Structures are given as C-alpha cells and as structure tokens.
Amino acid sequence: MAQSYKELLHDITTFIFDVDGVLTDGRMMISESGELLRSMNARDGYALKVAIEHGYNICIITGGRNEGVRQRLEGLGIQDIYLNASDKTGFMKEYMLAKNLKSQQVLYMGDDIPDIPVMNMAGLACCPQDAVPEVKAISHYISHKIGGDSCARDVIEQVLKVHGKWYTADSTTISST
C-alpha cells in the first residue's frame, strides 16, 4: 500500500516552490512598456514568513527572470532564489548539497512539465489543483487550491501543524506580510 502524503509531512524541513502557476496564477499582464506583471497572494506570503521564522528552509527555483518577483520574495525573507533556471535539477542538486538535505526532507511544489524532474527528486511532490495532468500524475499531494490562490500556504500550513508550529490561540507572536 502506498504511503499517505500525511505521513511524509513529518520529515519536511524544506519547501521549494516554482513561481509561475504556484505562487502566481500563471497569468502575465504586459504593460505598454513590455514589463511582465504578476500577482502573488498575501496568504502565501504570510505562510512563507512564518515558515522562515520557525527555521524552515525556503527556496525558489523558477524559469522566470522577473526582478520584481525576486524583490517580493526577498522582502518576505527568502534568500535562496534561483531565477532563470532552465535546468531546475542542477539548482535543486546544488541547493540540497549546500544545505545537506535528504530527499525526504524536501517538499517541492510545481505545476508544469519543467517541474517534473525536480518533483521526482523531492520526498514530497505537491501541486496546485490546476496543475497539468502530467504533474498531477506524479504528485503525492494535489492541493485543493489553485496556483496563486494560497496553494503554497496550504502545504506550509499542513507541515507546520504536524510539527506543532502553526498559529494557535495561545501563540504570542503573529507575523505580517
């Protein structure tokens, strides 16, 4: 019998996310000057900050190269951001080696074909509800949320709850985005 994804949550110390289609809804608005604009969900931002505050590793590996995305993520406290990653597996290997990570410690959330090789390297492969069928087929967990609509928060919250680190009524500090 296959292991439930919920059993895999216990070992997670590291979250790795794609951007377009995960932290955004995958749509791009193009300004008159040609600038690509994206929208990110503040609830994902909150969860990312809480995870960082609790000592989890957060990494972004994306084929996109928008510096506005980098600025937003750095503003949340994320330091490990790989933009313009045409070979996501190379960046994933480098990151896991630098942080001395085993695959079972890593949750990767992606939504499209370029994410499949790195999802296969992670102990827990996740995707948003609106991911492509090929990604859904290899995912341990498919969020009930779509990309850009707090699917990252969904997985972060689940892990932190299992570890007893998510907000409770007795929590003394609350982060803001």
N, C-alpha and C positions, 0 to 999 in steps of 0.2 A: 504494500500500500504506500502511495506517495505521501511524503511528509507535508503536513499542513504548513502554509506560509506563516501562520501564527507562531509555530514552534521556532521558525527561523529568526523571528524578531529579537529573541533573547541575546543573540550573539552580535547584533549590529552595533558598531561603534562609528560607522562612517556612512555618510549619504553622498552619493554622486548623482548629479542631475544634468540632463540636457536642458537647453533653454527653450528653443522654438518648439511649441507643441506640448511642453511640460510646464515650464514657468510662465509661458505665454500661451495664448490660444492658437498660435501658429500663423495668425494673420499678420500682415505687414501693411502699414499705411505708408504711402510715399508722399513726402511733401513736395511742393513745387521745386524746391532746390535739389530734390533727389534723395533727401535723407530718409532712411527707413526708420519708421517709428513702431514701437511695440508697446503693449500694455501688460503689466505684471500685477498680480493680485496681492494686496497688502496682507491678507491672511497667510499666504505663503511666506511673505517677508517676516511676519511675526514668528512663525514656527521656525524659520531658519535661524533667527536671532536667539530664540530660546534654546535650540539645539547647540548652538555655539557656546552660549553661556553655561551649559551643562557639560561642556568638554567634548562634544562630538565633533568629528572631522566633517567638514562640508567642502565639497569640490564640485566645480562646474566644468564640464567638458562639452563644448559646442562647436559646431562647424561655422556658426555665425561669427562676425568680427565687429559688431557694433560697440563702440566705446561707451555709449550711453548705458548699455547693459552692464558693462564692467563697472562703471561708476555706481550704478544702483546696487549691484551685488557687493562691491567694496564698502558701500555705505551701511550695509547690513552686517559687516564684519567678516565677510568671506574673503579669504586671502588666496586660496588656491583656485584660480580661474584660468582655464585654458580656452582661449578664443581661437577661431580659425583652425580648428583641429580636424584636418582632413583624415588623419589616421588616429581615430579615437583610442584604439587599442594601445598604441605606443604611449600616449599620455596616461592611460589607465595603468599600464605596467610601471611606468616611471613613478607615478603617484603612489601606488601600492608599495613599491620598493622603498621609496623615500620615507613612508610612514610605517614601514614594517607591518603591512596588513596581510592577513589571510583572507581568502575569498569569502569565507563565511561571516566576516565582519563587515562586509560591504553590501549596501543596498544601492542599486543603480536604477534610476527611473528614466526611461526613454519612450519615444513614441513612433519612431520611423525606422526604416531599413538600416541606415547607418549606425543605429544604436544596437543592433542585434549582436555583433561580435563582442562589444563591451558588456552587454547584458549577460552573455554567456560566461563572462569572467567573474561575475558577481555572485555572491552567495544567495542573494535575494533580488531577483529581477522583477521590476514593477513597471506598470504603465498606466497612463490615464485611460478613462473609458473610451475615448475617441481615437486611440492609437490604431495604427494599421493592423490588419488581421495577422500578418506575419509576426509582429511584435507581441500581440495578444497570445499567439500560439506558444510562445516560449516564456511567457511571464508566469511567475509564481503567484503574483497578485495583480489583479486589474482593479484599479480604484473605481469607485462609483462616481468620482468627479472627473470632468473633462480637463484637458490641458488649459492652463491659465485660469482655472476656477478652483484653486486650492487643492489640487491633487497632491502637490508636494506636502502641504500641511497634513493631508490625510495620512500619508505614510510616516511622517515625522511624529505626529501625534500618537499613532499606534505604537511606535517603538518607545517613545518616552513614557507612555502609560505603562507598558510592560515593565520598564525599568524603574517605575515609580518616580519619574522626574517631570511629569506633566503637571500643569496647574491644578491645584485642589483648593478647596475652601480655606484650608489653613496656610496656603502659600503666602509668604511675606513680601515677595518682590514680583513685580509684573513688568515685563519688557514692553517697549512700544516700538512701532515701526516708524 
